[in-house]
Structures are given as C-alpha cells and as structure tokens.
Amino acid sequence: MLRITLSILFFISGWYNCHAQLKEPEFVGEALMLIGQDS
C-alpha cells in the first residue's frame, strides 16, 4: 500500500516538475529512497 502511494506521489511530482519546470531533486531523491527501502 505504502509503495503504491509513494509511486503515485513520485509519478505526479515528476510529471508536475516536468511541466512546471520546477526542480526538487531533494524530494525526488527521498521518494526514490523510500520506494527502494519499502520494496
């Protein structure tokens, strides 16, 4: 459940950052780390 939620959150944030051209490398890094730990 947590992994799915984080995956969706990561996807949305990635899509938003891509279209809004905002840079949030720290958030992306944390999301990837959490997804990796949970899997």
Summary of the structure (lengths in Angstrom):
residues: 39
radius of gyration: 10.1
end to end distance: 10.9
largest distance: 29.3
contacts: 84
relative contact order: 0.22
helix: 85%
strand: 0%
